[in-house]
Amino acid sequence: MKKNKKFQQGAVAWALYDWANSAFALTVMAGFFPIFFKDYWSKDVEATVSTFWLGVSNTTAGVIIAVSAPFLGSLADRSSSRKKFLVTFAMLGAFSTALFSLIPAGAWPFAAFGYVVSYATWLASIIFYDSLIVTVSSSEDVDRVSGLGFSMGYIGSALLFSVNVAMTLKPEFFGLSGAAAAVKISFLCVSVWWILFTLPLIFRLKEPEGEKTKFIIIAKEGFQRVFQTFREIRAHKIAFLFLLSYWFYIDGVDTIVVMAVDYGISIGLESSDLIAALLLVQYVAFPFAYLFGWMGQKFGPKKFIFIGIGVYFIITLLATFSLDSGTYNFFGFHINKFFVIAFLIGTVQGGVQALSRSYFSRLIPEERSAEFFGFYNMVGKFAVILGPVLIGTVGRITGNPRAGMLSIIVLFFIGGFFLIRVHLLEKKI
């Protein structure tokens, strides 16, 4: 195998953190928490109200990280502590996730608060995970390495989630009293999984040592560099336009991730079908995330981000106007509509995220990657502020959850518009 085809030292250990933390994204954020929040913690609350508070919880976590991300990134770069920050937030997220198993039925305010804490710490860890990509890759393999991370995340989370689903369907086989107990044990499984598969990164990934400077001095300079970096990004037109594009299209992507199950329940789909569809997304995304990374490395990442946005545009229209408990007829085969949409999501979800990360890494200085990725994640999380609230508010005002889903399409449209501007600007330069 040629040298430039090999992954650099630490790349696989880095990618395994995606295997670790994606268990939270699938089992908790996309899978069991929305269902458990509606059917267990807020079972006596009106459906539109619980949807609203789930959206507010997602938004609150997004605001916390969006506001703090640039400073945290600057602080980590100045002290070369990206790895230390990642591990700290990962451990906090894992332990707070384990506490879900202690929250009793009907205690939805406690569940919502716990979700904000665990989701915010998960988001914080991603800032430093993303920024470490410059440590384990070069311009010759960054798209492939980014794709590897997302690919590992999808298959790893799918394996754990498959076991978790089996526990809820056959709790007696696992010696559990019922489905509720199985879900609570699943939260504990996510916590252990998250910690266990963070260990390779802890022991195998080497980060260059930083300056030995007092924390108070680093913190003060961190605040100053946040504003400096913001001015630099604004002056760099390509990076600035890309962040505008990313703001909108990743909002749509993330909103579908965190609100899809709740939306399916609201329009009357069966929980079992929704969970099966989530698993389908993971197993389809496993090869497609790496395929997108490979194709992006070979032909350029922007082309395949465009393709992903186009597919999401179609997904949103299908989910709004044709999604129900029926089937699509493909050459005489009747396939559950939600499974078709889940398959489409799986083909592009990981690829869009992977190529967005790798493309942005090409635009920033390596020694300040956490600082710049702090802004990258800030943009992404400010986007998440808009999406869940948009779908929840529009659905509540109209009394129709489908109207809320349709509102997301404008995010993909605006994101695609700014990405075209990025492409045109690069051609001029």
Secondary structure, DSSP 8 states (H G I E B T S, - for coil): --GGGS--TTHHHHHHHHHHHHHIIIIIIIIIHHHHIIIIITTTS-HHHHHHHHHHHHHHHHHHHHHHHHHHHHHHHHHT-HHHHHHHHHHHHHHHHHGGGG--TT-HHHHHHHHHHHHHHHHHHHHHHHHTHHHH--TTTHHHHHHHHHHHHHHHHHHHHHHHHHHHHSGGGGT-SSHHHHHHHHHHHHHHHHHHTTHHHHHH----------HHHHHHHHHHHHHHHHHHHHHSHHHHHHHHHHHHHHHHHHHHHHHHHHHHHHTT--HHHHHHHHHHHHHHHHHHHHHHHHHHHHH-HHHHHHHHHHHHHHHHHHHHHT-SSSEEEETTEEEEHHHHHHHHHHHHHHHHHHHHHHHHHTTS-GGGHHHHHHHHHHHHHHHHHHHHHHHHHHHHHHT-HHHHHHHTHHHHHHHHHHHHHHHHHHHH-
